[in-house]
Amino acid sequence: MAALRRRQPPCFSHRQKGVVLIVALIFLLLVTLIGVSSMQNATMQEKMAGSVSIKNESFQAAEASLRVGENAVAATAYVLAKCTPAANCLPPPDSTSAALAVGGGTNGVIWVATPYGFYGVQNLGPAQATAVNTPTSCGSTLPTLYRITGVGVYGASRSVVESIYAKC
């Protein structure tokens, strides 16, 4: 009988011819794309957080300016003529303009600089009896209403806040 030859298992190393290298490169490309995408996402989130921070700083500056204006009106020696005509009693349009400066505004509002921003005051005249909760210190006299507008600027953000102050 013919001698049985033992068959050798096929050698796969000769047939692969670099398939492992191609698979490894594809995985490396996928991991690189995931890494780049994650970095872009982190950068976007950092920009959004910075924008919120700037807006918050601007709002806080406007609030601080408003409080300075309210304290000025609360002083016993504070006197301001009533705004007339009615067009001058509207909220000041120059509070939102890009070129807000200290001094007289477009409708007679005098802007005052503070360490935080600006404030402007308008005398709206005496309150109507049913329009406002009259402070108890006023007695039977109606309080005078003042519109105080505070403007805060921080970076590229501008915030405007207003309050109505009743003074006896």
C-alpha positions as CSV (number, residue, x, y, z in Angstrom):
1,M,0.0,0.0,0.0
2,A,1.1,3.3,-0.7
3,A,2.3,5.2,2.2
4,L,-0.3,7.5,3.5
5,R,1.0,10.9,3.6
6,R,0.1,13.0,6.3
7,R,-1.5,16.2,5.2
8,Q,-0.1,19.4,6.6
9,P,-2.7,21.9,7.8
10,P,-2.9,24.8,5.4
11,C,-0.8,27.7,6.4
12,F,-3.0,30.8,6.7
13,S,-0.2,33.2,7.3
14,H,0.6,33.1,3.6
15,R,-3.0,33.9,2.5
16,Q,-3.7,36.8,4.9
17,K,-1.3,39.2,3.2
18,G,-1.9,42.2,5.6
19,V,-5.6,42.0,6.5
20,V,-4.8,42.5,10.2
21,L,-3.0,45.7,9.3
22,I,-5.9,47.1,7.4
23,V,-8.4,46.2,10.2
24,A,-6.1,47.9,12.8
25,L,-5.9,51.0,10.6
26,I,-9.7,51.2,10.3
27,F,-10.1,50.9,14.1
28,L,-7.4,53.6,14.6
29,L,-9.3,55.8,12.2
30,L,-12.6,55.2,14.1
31,V,-11.0,56.0,17.5
32,T,-9.5,59.2,16.0
33,L,-12.8,60.4,14.7
34,I,-14.5,59.7,18.1
35,G,-11.7,61.7,19.8
36,V,-12.0,64.7,17.4
37,S,-15.8,64.7,17.8
38,S,-15.5,64.7,21.6
39,M,-13.0,67.6,21.5
40,Q,-15.3,69.7,19.3
41,N,-18.2,69.0,21.7
42,A,-16.1,70.0,24.7
43,T,-15.1,73.2,23.0
44,M,-18.7,74.1,22.2
45,Q,-19.8,73.5,25.8
46,E,-17.0,75.7,27.1
47,K,-18.1,78.5,24.7
48,M,-21.7,78.2,25.9
49,A,-20.7,78.3,29.5
50,G,-18.6,81.4,28.9
51,S,-21.5,83.1,27.2
52,V,-23.8,82.4,30.1
53,S,-21.2,83.7,32.5
54,I,-20.8,87.0,30.5
55,K,-24.6,87.4,30.4
56,N,-24.8,86.8,34.2
57,E,-22.1,89.4,34.9
58,S,-23.9,91.9,32.7
59,F,-27.2,91.3,34.6
60,Q,-25.5,91.6,38.0
61,A,-23.9,94.9,36.8
62,A,-27.4,96.2,35.8
63,E,-28.9,95.2,39.1
64,A,-26.1,96.9,41.0
65,S,-26.6,100.1,38.9
66,L,-30.3,99.9,39.6
67,R,-29.7,99.7,43.3
68,V,-27.4,102.7,43.2
69,G,-30.1,104.7,41.4
70,E,-32.8,103.6,43.9
71,N,-30.5,104.7,46.8
72,A,-30.1,108.1,45.0
73,V,-33.8,108.6,44.7
74,A,-34.4,107.5,48.3
75,A,-32.2,110.3,49.6
76,T,-34.3,113.0,51.2
77,A,-32.7,115.8,49.1
78,Y,-33.4,114.1,45.8
79,V,-35.6,116.2,43.5
80,L,-36.4,115.6,39.8
81,A,-38.9,117.5,37.6
82,K,-41.8,115.5,36.2
83,C,-41.2,114.2,32.7
84,T,-43.4,116.0,30.1
85,P,-44.6,115.5,27.5
86,A,-45.9,112.0,27.7
87,A,-43.4,110.8,25.1
88,N,-40.6,111.5,27.5
89,C,-42.2,109.3,30.1
90,L,-41.8,106.1,28.0
91,P,-39.0,103.8,29.0
92,P,-35.8,105.3,27.7
93,P,-35.0,103.9,24.2
94,D,-31.3,104.9,24.5
95,S,-30.9,102.3,27.3
96,T,-30.6,99.6,24.6
97,S,-28.5,101.6,22.1
98,A,-24.9,100.8,21.5
99,A,-23.7,104.3,22.3
100,L,-25.1,105.0,25.7
101,A,-23.1,107.8,27.3
102,V,-23.2,109.6,30.6
103,G,-25.3,112.8,30.4
104,G,-28.5,113.6,28.6
105,G,-30.2,110.9,26.6
106,T,-32.6,111.3,23.7
107,N,-35.7,111.8,25.8
108,G,-34.4,113.9,28.6
109,V,-33.2,111.0,30.8
110,I,-29.9,111.9,32.5
111,W,-27.6,108.9,32.7
112,V,-25.3,108.6,35.7
113,A,-22.3,106.3,35.6
114,T,-21.7,103.9,38.4
115,P,-18.8,101.5,39.0
116,Y,-21.0,98.8,37.4
117,G,-22.8,100.5,34.5
118,F,-25.3,103.3,34.2
119,Y,-28.6,104.3,35.7
120,G,-31.3,106.8,34.6
121,V,-34.2,108.2,36.5
122,Q,-37.6,109.5,35.3
123,N,-40.2,111.2,37.5
124,L,-43.5,109.8,36.5
125,G,-45.5,112.1,38.8
126,P,-47.9,111.3,41.6
127,A,-49.4,107.8,41.8
128,Q,-53.0,107.1,41.2
129,A,-54.8,106.1,44.4
130,T,-55.5,102.5,43.2
131,A,-52.4,102.1,41.1
132,V,-49.8,101.4,43.8
133,N,-49.5,100.1,47.3
134,T,-48.9,103.4,49.1
135,P,-46.2,103.2,51.7
136,T,-47.6,103.7,55.2
137,S,-45.1,106.5,55.8
138,C,-46.9,108.7,53.2
139,G,-50.1,109.1,55.3
140,S,-52.9,110.5,53.1
141,T,-50.6,112.0,50.4
142,L,-50.0,110.1,47.3
143,P,-46.4,109.1,46.6
144,T,-44.4,110.3,43.6
145,L,-43.4,107.5,41.2
146,Y,-39.9,107.3,39.7
147,R,-38.9,104.9,36.9
148,I,-35.3,103.8,37.5
149,T,-33.5,102.1,34.6
150,G,-30.2,100.3,35.3
151,V,-27.9,99.3,32.5
152,G,-25.0,96.8,32.9
153,V,-22.4,96.1,30.2
154,Y,-20.0,93.3,30.4
155,G,-18.1,92.1,27.4
156,A,-20.5,92.0,24.5
157,S,-23.5,91.6,26.7
158,R,-25.8,94.4,27.8
159,S,-28.6,94.0,30.3
160,V,-31.3,96.5,31.1
161,V,-33.5,96.3,34.3
162,E,-36.1,98.7,35.5
163,S,-38.0,99.4,38.7
164,I,-40.8,101.8,39.8
165,Y,-39.9,103.5,43.1
166,A,-42.6,105.2,45.2
167,K,-41.4,108.1,47.3
168,C,-43.4,110.2,49.7
